[in-house]
C-alpha cells in the first residue's frame, strides 16, 4: 500500500510543474487564513478559546438526564456546553460573578451525586493566553533558527519554515470548522505539530540537496521514508482518537477523555496538512530552487 501511495504521489509531482504544485497548498493556506481572520473579527480571537484561557466553570456529575433537559434546566446560567461521557455528564459554563457561582454549585450539589467542580478565573485565563502565545512563538522562532543554521541557505530554509507555519494555520482553521476549542491540550498539539512538520521537511530538503541523483529520484526516495513516518504516526493517532472519544460506547465504566480526543484530532488534521505542504509546497519550492541553482546540489 505504501509503495502504491508513493508511486501515485511521485507520478503526480513529476506530471505537474512547480507553480501547479505550490498553488494547491497556497490556496488551502489562504482559505484557512481567511477563516481565522473572520473568527478573529467576530470573537476577538483567531480560534475559540477554551475554559483555561477564557475563564469559567466545568462541572462533572453522575446523571441520566438528557443533554437537552440539562441545557434548559441551567439556561439561567452562562452555559456553554453539555456533553455526555458514559454515565457522567460534563457541563461547561462561562465566567460569572461569585454569587451566581455559589448558587450554581449549590443547585448542582443538591440535585446530583459524585459532583466534580473545576473553576478558572478570567484573570488567570488571560495569563495563560499570553503564556501559550509565547510558547508557540518562541518554539517557532527556535525551529526557524535551527533550520537556517542547518542549511545556511535562504530558500530551502524558508520552504521548511513556510511548510511548518502553514501546518499550524490550517490546523487552527480546522479547529474552528469542527468546533475544537483552544485549550492547554490543543496548544500542546500545535507545538508537537511543529516538530512533526520539521522532521519530514528536513528529510526532504537534506535528501534533495545532499544526495546524488536526479531531483525527481531524490524526491521519490525521500517520499517513501517520509510517508512511512507520517502514516505510521497518523495510524497511532487515529487509534488514540477512537479510544479516547468512543470507548465509553462499549463500556459505561470508561468515560470520554476529552483532552486526548482534542489533541489527537488536531494532530491528525495537522499531519494530513503536513503531507500536502511537504510533498507539494516544499517540493515545488525546492525543485524550483535546484533548477535555478544546479551547482548547490550533488549530481
N, C-alpha and C positions, 0 to 999 in steps of 0.2 A: 504493500500500500504506500509506504514511504517513497519507494522508487518511482511509482506511478505519479505521485504528487510532485516529486522533484522534476520529473521529465516534463510534466504538463506546465509547471510554472516556468521551468527553464525554456521551454518552447515559446511560451507567451513572451518572455523577456527578449528572446532572440528575434521574434517577429515584429516587435514594436520598437520605435526609436526612443531616444532618451526623453524627449518632450512628452510623448504619449505616456511613458511610464510615470513621470513625475506629476502629470496632470491629474491622475486619479487620486492619489493621496492628498494632493493640493486642494482638490475640490472638497474632499471629505473634511480636511482641516478647516477650510473656510466655512463650511456649513456648521461644524462643531463650534467654531469661534462665534458665529452668529447666534447660536443657541445660548452660549454663555453670556454674550452681550445683552440679549433680550432678558435673560434671567436676572442679570445684574441691574438692568434698568427698572425692572418691576419689583425686585425684592431687596436690592442693595447688596447682594452677594452673588457671585457667579454660579454657585451651587446652593441647594437648600441646606441650611445649617441644621445639624442635629442638636440634641439637647445639651451635649457637652459644650457646644460653642454658643448656643442661643440662650441657655438657661432654661429651667423648667423642672418638672417633676415626673418621675416614672413610677408607676405603682403596679406591682405584680401580685396576683392573688388567686386562690382556688375558687373557681366559679364555672358553672354550667350554663350561665346566662348567655343568650345570643349577643353577638357583637352589636347589632342594631339596637338592642334593648339597652345596653350599656352606654352607647353613644347618646341615646335620648335621655337616659337617667342622669347623666353627668353633663348635659348640654349647657347648664348654667355656669359651668367652669370652662376655662380655656382649653378644652380637649383638642388634641392634635391628631392622635392616632389610637386605635384599639385593634389589637390582634390577638388571636388565639394560638397557644402553643401547648397542644395536648390538653390536659385538664386545667391548665392555668391560663389566665388572661392577663395581657400586659396593656396598660393604659398609659398614654403619654400626654402630659399637659404642658402648656406654655407657661411663661413667667406669670406669677400672681403675687399679690401682697400677702403678708403674714397671716392676717385674719382669715382670708379666703383659703390659704394653705391649711391652716389649722382645722377649718370647717370641713374641707375635703378629706383630710386624713381621718377625722372623727367619723364622717359618713361611711367611709370605706371600711374602717376597722370594726365598726359596729354591725356591719352587714355581712362581711366576708371573712374567711379564715385564711391562715398562712399568708398574711399580707406582708409584702416587702416594699419599702418606700426608698427611692433614691432621688435626691434633690440637688440641683446645680444652680447656684446663684448667677444672675446676669453678669455681674462684675467679673466673677471667676471665669464665666464663659468667654467674655471679651479678652481676658488674659490668655486663655487657651487659643483663641483665634490668632493672636499675634505670635504665640509660640509655634503654632502649627505652620503659619506662613513663613516664619523664619526658618523652620526646619526644611521645608520644601525648597525655598530659595537657596539656602546655604548648600543643601545637598546637590542641587542642580549646578550651582557655581563650582563646587568642588569637582563634580563629574566633568564639567566642561574644561577646567584647568588640567585635569589628569589626561583627558583626551588630547588636548593641544600639546601637552608635554610628550605624549607617546608618539604622535605622528609628525609634529613640528611643521605641518603644512596647513594652510588655512582651509582649503576647500574640503578635503576629506574629514578634517576635524569638524567643520561646520555641518557636514552631512550627518555625522553621528549625533551631534547636539540637536540639530533640527529634527531628526527622527525621534529622539527621546522626548523633546518638547511637544511634538505632535501627538505622541502616545498619551501624554498626560492630558492635553487639551481634549482629545477625542474621548478618553475615559471619563473626564469630568462632564462632558456633554451627554454621554450615555447615562451617567448618574441622574442628570436632570430628566432624561426621557423616561427612565424606568422608576423614578422616584426614590432612588437611594440617597440618603442624607449624608452630608459630610460629618463624620464623627472621627474620634481618635483612631478607630479601626480603619476607616477608609483613607485617612491621611497616611497611615502606615502602608496601605496597599499602593497608594500613589508613589510613595518613596521606594517601595520594592520594585515598582514598575520601571523606575529609572535604572535600577541595576539590571533587570532583565533585558531592557532595551539595549543598554550599552554592551552587554555580552554578545548579542547577535550582531550588532553593528560593528564592533571592533573585530569580531571574527571575519566578517565580510571584508572590511577595509584592509585588514592585515593580509588576508589571502590575495586580494587584488593587487596590492602594492608590493608585496614582498615575496610572492611565489612566482615561479616560472610558468610560461604557457600563455595562450591567448586569453584575452579578458573574459570572453564568454565561458571558456573552460574553467577558469579560476572561480567565476561566479557560480557555476554549476557545482563544483567541488565544495565550495563554502556552503552552498544551499543545502546539500544533503546533510551536513553536520548541523547547520543552524536549524533546519526544520525538525530534525530529530530532537534537538534540545528543547525547542519551543513546544512541540506537540506532546512531548513527554510531560512537561510541566503543565500544559493545558489538561491533559488526562487526569493528573493528580488533583488539579483544581476543580474539575467537573465533579469528581468523586466527593471532594470536600464540600462542594456546594450542595449536592444532592443529599448527603448525610446530614449536614447542618440545617438544611431547610425542610426536608420532608421525612426524616426518620421518625418523627412523632406520629406519622400516619400509621406506622407499623406497630408501635407500642406506646401506650399512654404514659409509660414511666419515663420516656425521653421527651424533652421539650425542644422547641426550635432554638437553635443557637444563632441569634441574630448577628452577632459580631462576626463569626466565621462566615456566615452566609453573605454578608455585605462585602467582606474582604475578598472572598473567592469570586463573586460575580464581577466586581470591579477589575480584578486581576485577569479574569477570563476575557473580558472585552478588551482590556488594555493590551493583552498579548495578541489577540486577533488583530487589533490595530497595528501592533508591532510587526506582525507578519507582512502587512501591507506596506508599512513605512520602510522596513528594512529591505525588502526584496523588490520594491518598486521605486520609492523615493530615493533611498540611499544608493541603490543600484544604478538608477538613472543618473544621479549626480556623479557618482564615481566613474561610470563608464564614459560620461562626457569629459570628465577631468583627465582621464587616461588618454582619450583620443586627442585632446588638445595638448597634452604634455607626455608624449610617449617615452621620454627619457627618464621619467620618475619611477618607472617600474622595470622589473626584470623581464627580459624577453623570453 
